[in-house]
């Protein structure tokens, strides 16, 4: 039998579930805005700065998209950290952000939320998993475009080399 002083009784509340669902919805909404912005910025950069496709230009687009995606994730963590501060679940902004980031990435941390907010530790991980999956899809789309572009360029170069290496037709 477990000692109740060591393992206090925990009951999930409607308030906790409601806040968790709202925070996940806010996270997903911010992520949607961020992913559309990432795709728009990437397409703008491709048209504006790399009109003739190049390897370095394509890599630059992928790196820029990765930076934007990272910033979007970091901003989403701010929402969770601000909530934890607002509800006095963490002692200060730094600890709150660190805790939120570690749970968002599912790494976990040495800190825990107060017992009546404990469900949010799992829900922030759910939000992180969903948004990382979405980010992976966006980055995969951009990487696939880059790879297709590079394969097309290689094929064109190969065909051009083949045309120059063929002997001229006999008269």
ABEGO torsion letter per residue (X at the ends): XBBAAABBBBBBBAAAAAAAAAAAAAAAAAAAAAAAAAAAAAAAAAAAABABBBAAAAAAAAAAAAAAAAAAAAAAAAAAAAAAAAAGABABAAAAAAAAAAAAAGAEBABBBBAAAAAAAAAAAAAAAAAAAAAAAAAAAAAAAAAAAAAAAAAAAAAAAAAAABBBBBX
